[in-house]
Amino acid sequence: MTASSTPLPARRVTEVRPGGRWGDLDLAELWRFRELLYCLVQRELKIRYKQAAIGVGWAVLQPVLAVLIFAVIFGHFAKMPTGGTPYVIFAFTAVLPWTYFSEAFRRSAGGLVSDADLVRKIYFPRLIVPLAQVTAPLADFAAGFVVLLVLFAAFHVAPTPAIVLLPLFLLVALALALAIALWLGPISVRFRDTIHALPFLLQIWMYASPVAYPASIVPERWRLLYSLNPMVGVIEGFRWALLGSSQPDFRAMAVSGAFIIVALAGGVVYFRKMERSFADVI
């Protein structure tokens, strides 16, 4: 180097390494990629409704048709007890959170596979993918909730003051969908037939949840076992917050909450551990 030459500026090097053995969760990194999360959610909504004939109307049509079928079979023929609440409203208060959960579950479980090109080409926290998949169906939930408010007005039913707790139960449903996605997402990367089993699993899960019937018809000796289904606490919480017709089963809610916390914590560890091999396997 001659005396007249100038030293080259130092280069800034960013080294990307896989997470630790137990998959440490870097919340600061997730926050830095928040714009990517927003873009992925926006993309999901555009893909779903961009060229649909009735657009966002599908978000309303799906729960409405389900409630009409339940009203005929379980409300008219089976005469399910509703505590004096019109069956249409009784069913809609459960179909609404179930529709959100099933859609978030279905999308997020196969989200890594559908975004294979993105996962292979660039670096970003892979946790962004299931987060976006469970967030996008909130738009459908909002549209369905407007329909529910119209039904309340049509049947002259007033929601209870506990409606302010509704976002809490919605957050629980979101956490459950995310917890399952953190387990099934990496599994579906290696075994694609997992995605094909999801519709069957969701169908069985729906009838094992108090969507079309009240949880009170379950015999007391089976109630604790029944409460191991985490959607029982979510749906019962929705009905209590909106209708207040019966005392909620806090034991079922506690069991559901404990299950979701354990599944979510374990899912984060498992997802971060398997994240290192996504780009190679997918």
Summary of the structure (lengths in Angstrom):
residues: 282
radius of gyration: 22.5
end to end distance: 48.2
largest distance: 96.0
contacts: 842
relative contact order: 0.15
helix: 71%
strand: 0%
